[in-house]
């Protein structure tokens, strides 16, 4: 059974690039939403939870910090690894919110794939 990676990214071109890059991993499916509110709605109704959430921090409606903080209040999502991404270099803020990893934009797709693969293997 394929593991799902939830991509939360408002830049549709980057979201598409991430989808293509992550689908190169074995047994992985992706679901993409474009803001934090959509991510919350997806997470509330879809079970099992995704294997990983990959989220931008600068999102419309509900930003990535709020999304991560909300996820960490939900027992069913506590163990879901979160990779935060941002052009704003704020790894401390992302980790404080509850992210497991921080990737500064721009990043190489190979780096994203490697980090996601490591988290999937843990």
N, CA, C and O atoms as a GROMACS GRO file, in nm:
protein
  488
    1UNK      N    1   0.085  -0.119   0.000
    1UNK     CA    2   0.000   0.000   0.000
    1UNK      C    3   0.089   0.124   0.000
    1UNK      O    4   0.183   0.134   0.078
    2UNK      N    5   0.058   0.217  -0.087
    2UNK     CA    6   0.138   0.338  -0.100
    2UNK      C    7   0.117   0.429   0.021
    2UNK      O    8   0.008   0.437   0.077
    3UNK      N    9   0.224   0.496   0.059
    3UNK     CA   10   0.217   0.595   0.167
    3UNK      C   11   0.190   0.730   0.104
    3UNK      O   12   0.242   0.762  -0.003
    4UNK      N   13   0.108   0.810   0.171
    4UNK     CA   14   0.067   0.940   0.118
    4UNK      C   15   0.152   1.051   0.178
    4UNK      O   16   0.178   1.053   0.298
    5UNK      N   17   0.195   1.142   0.092
    5UNK     CA   18   0.262   1.264   0.135
    5UNK      C   19   0.168   1.378   0.102
    5UNK      O   20   0.127   1.396  -0.013
    6UNK      N   21   0.133   1.456   0.204
    6UNK     CA   22   0.049   1.574   0.184
    6UNK      C   23   0.140   1.693   0.158
    6UNK      O   24   0.223   1.728   0.242
    7UNK      N   25   0.124   1.755   0.042
    7UNK     CA   26   0.200   1.874   0.004
    7UNK      C   27   0.108   1.994   0.023
    7UNK      O   28  -0.002   1.998  -0.033
    8UNK      N   29   0.154   2.091   0.102
    8UNK     CA   30   0.077   2.213   0.126
    8UNK      C   31   0.162   2.329   0.074
    8UNK      O   32   0.256   2.373   0.140
    9UNK      N   33   0.129   2.377  -0.045
    9UNK     CA   34   0.212   2.477  -0.113
    9UNK      C   35   0.124   2.563  -0.202
    9UNK      O   36   0.054   2.511  -0.289
   10UNK      N   37   0.128   2.696  -0.182
   10UNK     CA   38   0.043   2.784  -0.261
   10UNK      C   39   0.103   2.819  -0.397
   10UNK      O   40   0.030   2.866  -0.485
   11UNK      N   41   0.231   2.797  -0.417
   11UNK     CA   42   0.294   2.818  -0.547
   11UNK      C   43   0.268   2.692  -0.630
   11UNK      O   44   0.332   2.589  -0.609
   12UNK      N   45   0.175   2.702  -0.723
   12UNK     CA   46   0.131   2.583  -0.796
   12UNK      C   47   0.242   2.520  -0.880
   12UNK      O   48   0.245   2.398  -0.896
   13UNK      N   49   0.333   2.600  -0.932
   13UNK     CA   50   0.445   2.544  -1.009
   13UNK      C   51   0.536   2.462  -0.918
   13UNK      O   52   0.576   2.352  -0.954
   14UNK      N   53   0.568   2.516  -0.801
   14UNK     CA   54   0.652   2.443  -0.706
   14UNK      C   55   0.580   2.319  -0.656
   14UNK      O   56   0.642   2.213  -0.640
   15UNK      N   57   0.450   2.330  -0.631
   15UNK     CA   58   0.372   2.214  -0.586
   15UNK      C   59   0.381   2.102  -0.690
   15UNK      O   60   0.398   1.985  -0.655
   16UNK      N   61   0.368   2.136  -0.816
   16UNK     CA   62   0.378   2.037  -0.924
   16UNK      C   63   0.515   1.975  -0.931
   16UNK      O   64   0.528   1.854  -0.953
   17UNK      N   65   0.617   2.055  -0.913
   17UNK     CA   66   0.755   2.003  -0.913
   17UNK      C   67   0.775   1.906  -0.797
   17UNK      O   68   0.835   1.800  -0.814
   18UNK      N   69   0.724   1.941  -0.680
   18UNK     CA   70   0.735   1.852  -0.564
   18UNK      C   71   0.661   1.721  -0.588
   18UNK      O   72   0.711   1.613  -0.555
   19UNK      N   73   0.540   1.730  -0.646
   19UNK     CA   74   0.464   1.609  -0.676
   19UNK      C   75   0.544   1.516  -0.765
   19UNK      O   76   0.558   1.397  -0.735
   20UNK      N   77   0.596   1.569  -0.874
   20UNK     CA   78   0.671   1.487  -0.969
   20UNK      C   79   0.795   1.428  -0.903
   20UNK      O   80   0.824   1.310  -0.919
   21UNK      N   81   0.866   1.510  -0.827
   21UNK     CA   82   0.988   1.463  -0.762
   21UNK      C   83   0.962   1.357  -0.658
   21UNK      O   84   1.039   1.262  -0.647
   22UNK      N   85   0.857   1.372  -0.580
   22UNK     CA   86   0.829   1.275  -0.474
   22UNK      C   87   0.768   1.147  -0.527
   22UNK      O   88   0.784   1.041  -0.466
   23UNK      N   89   0.699   1.155  -0.638
   23UNK     CA   90   0.642   1.033  -0.696
   23UNK      C   91   0.750   0.939  -0.748
   23UNK      O   92   0.723   0.823  -0.778
   24UNK      N   93   0.874   0.989  -0.759
   24UNK     CA   94   0.986   0.905  -0.799
   24UNK      C   95   1.025   0.808  -0.688
   24UNK      O   96   1.094   0.709  -0.713
   25UNK      N   97   0.981   0.835  -0.564
   25UNK     CA   98   1.009   0.744  -0.453
   25UNK      C   99   0.919   0.622  -0.462
   25UNK      O  100   0.808   0.630  -0.516
   26UNK      N  101   0.965   0.510  -0.412
   26UNK     CA  102   0.887   0.386  -0.416
   26UNK      C  103   0.767   0.394  -0.322
   26UNK      O  104   0.777   0.444  -0.210
   27UNK      N  105   0.654   0.343  -0.368
   27UNK     CA  106   0.532   0.330  -0.288
   27UNK      C  107   0.487   0.460  -0.224
   27UNK      O  108   0.450   0.463  -0.106
   28UNK      N  109   0.489   0.568  -0.301
   28UNK     CA  110   0.447   0.699  -0.251
   28UNK      C  111   0.340   0.756  -0.342
   28UNK      O  112   0.352   0.751  -0.465
   29UNK      N  113   0.236   0.810  -0.282
   29UNK     CA  114   0.136   0.890  -0.352
   29UNK      C  115   0.143   1.031  -0.292
   29UNK      O  116   0.186   1.048  -0.178
   30UNK      N  117   0.099   1.129  -0.367
   30UNK     CA  118   0.094   1.264  -0.315
   30UNK      C  119  -0.047   1.319  -0.325
   30UNK      O  120  -0.123   1.284  -0.415
   31UNK      N  121  -0.080   1.406  -0.231
   31UNK     CA  122  -0.202   1.485  -0.234
   31UNK      C  123  -0.156   1.628  -0.214
   31UNK      O  124  -0.075   1.656  -0.125
   32UNK      N  125  -0.205   1.720  -0.296
   32UNK     CA  126  -0.163   1.859  -0.286
   32UNK      C  127  -0.281   1.948  -0.256
   32UNK      O  128  -0.387   1.936  -0.318
   33UNK      N  129  -0.262   2.036  -0.159
   33UNK     CA  130  -0.358   2.142  -0.128
   33UNK      C  131  -0.280   2.274  -0.129
   33UNK      O  132  -0.157   2.275  -0.123
   34UNK      N  133  -0.352   2.384  -0.138
   34UNK     CA  134  -0.287   2.511  -0.165
   34UNK      C  135  -0.290   2.612  -0.052
   34UNK      O  136  -0.241   2.724  -0.068
   35UNK      N  137  -0.346   2.575   0.062
   35UNK     CA  138  -0.336   2.662   0.180
   35UNK      C  139  -0.358   2.579   0.306
   35UNK      O  140  -0.400   2.464   0.299
   36UNK      N  141  -0.328   2.638   0.419
   36UNK     CA  142  -0.336   2.568   0.546
   36UNK      C  143  -0.476   2.524   0.583
   36UNK      O  144  -0.493   2.418   0.644
   37UNK      N  145  -0.577   2.603   0.548
   37UNK     CA  146  -0.716   2.565   0.578
   37UNK      C  147  -0.753   2.438   0.502
   37UNK      O  148  -0.814   2.348   0.560
   38UNK      N  149  -0.717   2.431   0.374
   38UNK     CA  150  -0.744   2.310   0.296
   38UNK      C  151  -0.673   2.189   0.357
   38UNK      O  152  -0.728   2.079   0.361
   39UNK      N  153  -0.551   2.209   0.406
   39UNK     CA  154  -0.476   2.101   0.469
   39UNK      C  155  -0.549   2.051   0.594
   39UNK      O  156  -0.561   1.930   0.615
   40UNK      N  157  -0.597   2.144   0.676
   40UNK     CA  158  -0.670   2.105   0.797
   40UNK      C  159  -0.795   2.025   0.762
   40UNK      O  160  -0.825   1.924   0.825
   41UNK      N  161  -0.867   2.072   0.661
   41UNK     CA  162  -0.988   2.002   0.618
   41UNK      C  163  -0.955   1.862   0.568
   41UNK      O  164  -1.025   1.766   0.600
   42UNK      N  165  -0.849   1.851   0.492
   42UNK     CA  166  -0.806   1.720   0.442
   42UNK      C  167  -0.770   1.628   0.559
   42UNK      O  168  -0.815   1.513   0.564
   43UNK      N  169  -0.691   1.677   0.653
   43UNK     CA  170  -0.646   1.596   0.766
   43UNK      C  171  -0.759   1.554   0.858
   43UNK      O  172  -0.753   1.448   0.920
   44UNK      N  173  -0.863   1.636   0.866
   44UNK     CA  174  -0.977   1.603   0.952
   44UNK      C  175  -1.060   1.488   0.898
   44UNK      O  176  -1.120   1.413   0.976
   45UNK      N  177  -1.066   1.471   0.766
   45UNK     CA  178  -1.157   1.371   0.709
   45UNK      C  179  -1.089   1.251   0.647
   45UNK      O  180  -1.157   1.153   0.614
   46UNK      N  181  -0.960   1.254   0.629
   46UNK     CA  182  -0.891   1.143   0.562
   46UNK      C  183  -0.811   1.060   0.660
   46UNK      O  184  -0.723   1.110   0.730
   47UNK      N  185  -0.843   0.931   0.663
   47UNK     CA  186  -0.767   0.839   0.745
   47UNK      C  187  -0.725   0.722   0.658
   47UNK      O  188  -0.799   0.685   0.566
   48UNK      N  189  -0.612   0.664   0.682
   48UNK     CA  190  -0.518   0.704   0.785
   48UNK      C  191  -0.452   0.837   0.751
   48UNK      O  192  -0.462   0.887   0.639
   49UNK      N  193  -0.386   0.893   0.851
   49UNK     CA  194  -0.314   1.020   0.831
   49UNK      C  195  -0.203   0.998   0.728
   49UNK      O  196  -0.156   0.886   0.710
   50UNK      N  197  -0.162   1.105   0.662
   50UNK     CA  198  -0.051   1.090   0.567
   50UNK      C  199   0.077   1.047   0.639
   50UNK      O  200   0.091   1.066   0.760
   51UNK      N  201   0.167   0.990   0.564
   51UNK     CA  202   0.295   0.948   0.620
   51UNK      C  203   0.381   1.068   0.656
   51UNK      O  204   0.457   1.065   0.753
   52UNK      N  205   0.368   1.176   0.577
   52UNK     CA  206   0.446   1.299   0.597
   52UNK      C  207   0.362   1.416   0.546
   52UNK      O  208   0.286   1.403   0.450
   53UNK      N  209   0.378   1.531   0.613
   53UNK     CA  210   0.322   1.656   0.562
   53UNK      C  211   0.440   1.746   0.527
   53UNK      O  212   0.529   1.770   0.609
   54UNK      N  213   0.439   1.795   0.405
   54UNK     CA  214   0.541   1.887   0.354
   54UNK      C  215   0.472   2.020   0.333
   54UNK      O  216   0.390   2.033   0.242
   55UNK      N  217   0.503   2.120   0.417
   55UNK     CA  218   0.426   2.244   0.411
   55UNK      C  219   0.513   2.369   0.400
   55UNK      O  220   0.616   2.382   0.464
   56UNK      N  221   0.466   2.458   0.316
   56UNK     CA  222   0.522   2.593   0.312
   56UNK      C  223   0.480   2.662   0.441
   56UNK      O  224   0.378   2.626   0.500
   57UNK      N  225   0.556   2.759   0.485
   57UNK     CA  226   0.518   2.834   0.605
   57UNK      C  227   0.436   2.958   0.572
   57UNK      O  228   0.353   3.001   0.651
   58UNK      N  229   0.460   3.015   0.454
   58UNK     CA  230   0.390   3.137   0.412
   58UNK      C  231   0.275   3.100   0.321
   58UNK      O  232   0.289   3.095   0.199
   59UNK      N  233   0.160   3.075   0.383
   59UNK     CA  234   0.041   3.031   0.310
   59UNK      C  235  -0.075   3.127   0.333
   59UNK      O  236  -0.079   3.195   0.436
   60UNK      N  237  -0.169   3.133   0.238
   60UNK     CA  238  -0.290   3.213   0.262
   60UNK      C  239  -0.383   3.146   0.362
   60UNK      O  240  -0.372   3.026   0.388
   61UNK      N  241  -0.473   3.223   0.416
   61UNK     CA  242  -0.578   3.181   0.512
   61UNK      C  243  -0.520   3.128   0.642
   61UNK      O  244  -0.532   3.196   0.744
   62UNK      N  245  -0.461   3.013   0.643
   62UNK     CA  246  -0.396   2.957   0.762
   62UNK      C  247  -0.252   2.929   0.722
   62UNK      O  248  -0.227   2.850   0.631
   63UNK      N  249  -0.156   2.993   0.791
   63UNK     CA  250  -0.017   2.974   0.750
   63UNK      C  251   0.038   2.841   0.802
   63UNK      O  252  -0.026   2.772   0.880
   64UNK      N  253   0.158   2.808   0.758
   64UNK     CA  254   0.219   2.682   0.795
   64UNK      C  255   0.246   2.668   0.944
   64UNK      O  256   0.234   2.559   0.998
   65UNK      N  257   0.282   2.777   1.010
   65UNK     CA  258   0.303   2.772   1.155
   65UNK      C  259   0.174   2.731   1.226
   65UNK      O  260   0.175   2.646   1.315
   66UNK      N  261   0.064   2.793   1.186
   66UNK     CA  262  -0.066   2.761   1.247
   66UNK      C  263  -0.106   2.617   1.217
   66UNK      O  264  -0.160   2.548   1.304
   67UNK      N  265  -0.081   2.572   1.096
   67UNK     CA  266  -0.112   2.435   1.058
   67UNK      C  267  -0.034   2.336   1.145
   67UNK      O  268  -0.091   2.241   1.198
   68UNK      N  269   0.095   2.358   1.158
   68UNK     CA  270   0.178   2.266   1.237
   68UNK      C  271   0.134   2.267   1.383
   68UNK      O  272   0.121   2.161   1.444
   69UNK      N  273   0.111   2.386   1.438
   69UNK     CA  274   0.067   2.396   1.577
   69UNK      C  275  -0.065   2.322   1.597
   69UNK      O  276  -0.081   2.250   1.695
   70UNK      N  277  -0.159   2.339   1.504
   70UNK     CA  278  -0.288   2.268   1.510
   70UNK      C  279  -0.266   2.117   1.504
   70UNK      O  280  -0.328   2.042   1.580
   71UNK      N  281  -0.179   2.071   1.413
   71UNK     CA  282  -0.153   1.928   1.401
   71UNK      C  283  -0.101   1.870   1.532
   71UNK      O  284  -0.136   1.759   1.570
   72UNK      N  285  -0.019   1.945   1.601
   72UNK     CA  286   0.043   1.895   1.724
   72UNK      C  287  -0.055   1.892   1.842
   72UNK      O  288  -0.020   1.843   1.950
   73UNK      N  289  -0.177   1.945   1.822
   73UNK     CA  290  -0.280   1.935   1.926
   73UNK      C  291  -0.373   1.816   1.900
   73UNK      O  292  -0.459   1.785   1.982
   74UNK      N  293  -0.356   1.751   1.786
   74UNK     CA  294  -0.444   1.641   1.747
   74UNK      C  295  -0.373   1.508   1.773
   74UNK      O  296  -0.271   1.480   1.711
   75UNK      N  297  -0.426   1.425   1.864
   75UNK     CA  298  -0.360   1.298   1.897
   75UNK      C  299  -0.330   1.210   1.775
   75UNK      O  300  -0.226   1.145   1.769
   76UNK      N  301  -0.421   1.209   1.679
   76UNK     CA  302  -0.402   1.123   1.562
   76UNK      C  303  -0.295   1.174   1.465
   76UNK      O  304  -0.254   1.103   1.374
   77UNK      N  305  -0.249   1.299   1.487
   77UNK     CA  306  -0.149   1.358   1.398
   77UNK      C  307  -0.015   1.384   1.467
   77UNK      O  308   0.079   1.432   1.404
   78UNK      N  309  -0.007   1.353   1.595
   78UNK     CA  310   0.115   1.383   1.672
   78UNK      C  311   0.240   1.320   1.612
   78UNK      O  312   0.348   1.380   1.614
   79UNK      N  313   0.226   1.201   1.560
   79UNK     CA  314   0.343   1.128   1.510
   79UNK      C  315   0.370   1.150   1.361
   79UNK      O  316   0.466   1.095   1.307
   80UNK      N  317   0.288   1.229   1.294
   80UNK     CA  318   0.309   1.255   1.152
   80UNK      C  319   0.424   1.354   1.138
   80UNK      O  320   0.416   1.467   1.187
   81UNK      N  321   0.533   1.313   1.071
   81UNK     CA  322   0.644   1.407   1.052
   81UNK      C  323   0.603   1.523   0.963
   81UNK      O  324   0.530   1.506   0.865
   82UNK      N  325   0.652   1.641   0.998
   82UNK     CA  326   0.624   1.762   0.921
   82UNK      C  327   0.756   1.822   0.874
   82UNK      O  328   0.847   1.844   0.954
   83UNK      N  329   0.765   1.847   0.744
   83UNK     CA  330   0.879   1.916   0.686
   83UNK      C  331   0.829   2.055   0.647
   83UNK      O  332   0.743   2.069   0.560
   84UNK      N  333   0.884   2.157   0.712
   84UNK     CA  334   0.846   2.295   0.682
   84UNK      C  335   0.942   2.352   0.579
   84UNK      O  336   1.062   2.324   0.580
   85UNK      N  337   0.886   2.433   0.489
   85UNK     CA  338   0.966   2.496   0.383
   85UNK      C  339   0.936   2.645   0.381
   85UNK      O  340   0.822   2.686   0.400
   86UNK      N  341   1.040   2.726   0.358
   86UNK     CA  342   1.015   2.869   0.349
   86UNK      C  343   1.136   2.940   0.288
   86UNK      O  344   1.250   2.899   0.306
   87UNK      N  345   1.107   3.048   0.216
   87UNK     CA  346   1.213   3.135   0.169
   87UNK      C  347   1.265   3.221   0.284
   87UNK      O  348   1.377   3.271   0.281
   88UNK      N  349   1.181   3.237   0.385
   88UNK     CA  350   1.220   3.307   0.507
   88UNK      C  351   1.299   3.208   0.592
   88UNK      O  352   1.245   3.104   0.630
   89UNK      N  353   1.423   3.238   0.621
   89UNK     CA  354   1.507   3.144   0.693
   89UNK      C  355   1.471   3.146   0.841
   89UNK      O  356   1.529   3.222   0.919
   90UNK      N  357   1.374   3.061   0.880
   90UNK     CA  358   1.326   3.058   1.017
   90UNK      C  359   1.316   2.915   1.069
   90UNK      O  360   1.208   2.871   1.108
   91UNK      N  361   1.428   2.842   1.070
   91UNK     CA  362   1.418   2.705   1.119
   91UNK      C  363   1.376   2.699   1.266
   91UNK      O  364   1.303   2.607   1.304
   92UNK      N  365   1.420   2.793   1.348
   92UNK     CA  366   1.385   2.790   1.490
   92UNK      C  367   1.234   2.805   1.509
   92UNK      O  368   1.175   2.734   1.591
   93UNK      N  369   1.171   2.896   1.434
   93UNK     CA  370   1.026   2.915   1.444
   93UNK      C  371   0.950   2.792   1.399
   93UNK      O  372   0.850   2.755   1.460
   94UNK      N  373   0.996   2.730   1.292
   94UNK     CA  374   0.930   2.610   1.240
   94UNK      C  375   0.942   2.495   1.340
   94UNK      O  376   0.845   2.423   1.365
   95UNK      N  377   1.060   2.477   1.395
   95UNK     CA  378   1.081   2.368   1.491
   95UNK      C  379   1.004   2.394   1.620
   95UNK      O  380   0.951   2.301   1.681
   96UNK      N  381   0.997   2.520   1.662
   96UNK     CA  382   0.921   2.555   1.782
   96UNK      C  383   0.772   2.524   1.763
   96UNK      O  384   0.705   2.480   1.857
   97UNK      N  385   0.721   2.546   1.641
   97UNK     CA  386   0.580   2.516   1.611
   97UNK      C  387   0.554   2.365   1.611
   97UNK      O  388   0.440   2.323   1.628
   98UNK      N  389   0.659   2.285   1.593
   98UNK     CA  390   0.642   2.140   1.595
   98UNK      C  391   0.689   2.067   1.471
   98UNK      O  392   0.669   1.946   1.459
   99UNK      N  393   0.753   2.139   1.377
   99UNK     CA  394   0.805   2.073   1.257
   99UNK      C  395   0.922   1.982   1.295
   99UNK      O  396   0.994   2.007   1.391
  100UNK      N  397   0.938   1.876   1.218
  100UNK     CA  398   1.050   1.785   1.238
  100UNK      C  399   1.174   1.830   1.161
  100UNK      O  400   1.287   1.804   1.203
  101UNK      N  401   1.151   1.898   1.049
  101UNK     CA  402   1.259   1.940   0.960
  101UNK      C  403   1.226   2.077   0.904
  101UNK      O  404   1.110   2.118   0.901
  102UNK      N  405   1.330   2.148   0.860
  102UNK     CA  406   1.312   2.276   0.793
  102UNK      C  407   1.399   2.277   0.668
  102UNK      O  408   1.517   2.242   0.674
  103UNK      N  409   1.340   2.318   0.555
  103UNK     CA  410   1.415   2.333   0.431
  103UNK      C  411   1.400   2.476   0.382
  103UNK      O  412   1.289   2.526   0.364
  104UNK      N  413   1.512   2.542   0.362
  104UNK     CA  414   1.510   2.680   0.312
  104UNK      C  415   1.494   2.678   0.160
  104UNK      O  416   1.561   2.603   0.089
  105UNK      N  417   1.403   2.762   0.111
  105UNK     CA  418   1.384   2.778  -0.033
  105UNK      C  419   1.483   2.882  -0.083
  105UNK      O  420   1.512   2.976  -0.010
  106UNK      N  421   1.535   2.868  -0.202
  106UNK     CA  422   1.516   2.756  -0.294
  106UNK      C  423   1.598   2.636  -0.248
  106UNK      O  424   1.703   2.651  -0.185
  107UNK      N  425   1.550   2.519  -0.282
  107UNK     CA  426   1.620   2.397  -0.244
  107UNK      C  427   1.628   2.306  -0.366
  107UNK      O  428   1.551   2.320  -0.462
  108UNK      N  429   1.720   2.213  -0.361
  108UNK     CA  430   1.732   2.114  -0.467
  108UNK      C  431   1.629   2.004  -0.440
  108UNK      O  432   1.614   1.959  -0.327
  109UNK      N  433   1.561   1.961  -0.543
  109UNK     CA  434   1.461   1.856  -0.530
  109UNK      C  435   1.522   1.729  -0.472
  109UNK      O  436   1.456   1.655  -0.398
  110UNK      N  437   1.648   1.702  -0.505
  110UNK     CA  438   1.716   1.584  -0.451
  110UNK      C  439   1.725   1.590  -0.299
  110UNK      O  440   1.718   1.487  -0.233
  111UNK      N  441   1.742   1.709  -0.244
  111UNK     CA  442   1.750   1.726  -0.099
  111UNK      C  443   1.613   1.694  -0.036
  111UNK      O  444   1.606   1.625   0.066
  112UNK      N  445   1.506   1.743  -0.097
  112UNK     CA  446   1.372   1.715  -0.046
  112UNK      C  447   1.346   1.565  -0.050
  112UNK      O  448   1.299   1.507   0.048
  113UNK      N  449   1.376   1.504  -0.163
  113UNK     CA  450   1.355   1.360  -0.177
  113UNK      C  451   1.433   1.281  -0.071
  113UNK      O  452   1.380   1.187  -0.011
  114UNK      N  453   1.557   1.320  -0.049
  114UNK     CA  454   1.641   1.250   0.049
  114UNK      C  455   1.584   1.263   0.190
  114UNK      O  456   1.577   1.164   0.263
  115UNK      N  457   1.542   1.383   0.227
  115UNK     CA  458   1.487   1.403   0.363
  115UNK      C  459   1.356   1.327   0.380
  115UNK      O  460   1.333   1.265   0.484
  116UNK      N  461   1.270   1.331   0.279
  116UNK     CA  462   1.144   1.259   0.285
  116UNK      C  463   1.171   1.109   0.295
  116UNK      O  464   1.107   1.040   0.375
  117UNK      N  465   1.264   1.058   0.216
  117UNK     CA  466   1.296   0.915   0.221
  117UNK      C  467   1.347   0.876   0.360
  117UNK      O  468   1.311   0.771   0.412
  118UNK      N  469   1.431   0.960   0.419
  118UNK     CA  470   1.481   0.932   0.554
  118UNK      C  471   1.367   0.925   0.655
  118UNK      O  472   1.363   0.836   0.740
  119UNK      N  473   1.273   1.020   0.646
  119UNK     CA  474   1.159   1.020   0.738
  119UNK      C  475   1.070   0.900   0.716
  119UNK      O  476   1.018   0.844   0.812
  120UNK      N  477   1.051   0.859   0.592
  120UNK     CA  478   0.970   0.741   0.563
  120UNK      C  479   1.035   0.614   0.618
  120UNK      O  480   0.966   0.520   0.657
  121UNK      N  481   1.166   0.612   0.622
  121UNK     CA  482   1.239   0.494   0.671
  121UNK      C  483   1.247   0.486   0.822
  121UNK      O  484   1.280   0.380   0.876
  122UNK      N  485   1.218   0.596   0.891
  122UNK     CA  486   1.228   0.597   1.038
  122UNK      C  487   1.115   0.518   1.102
  122UNK      O  488   1.108   0.508   1.224
   0.00000   0.00000   0.00000
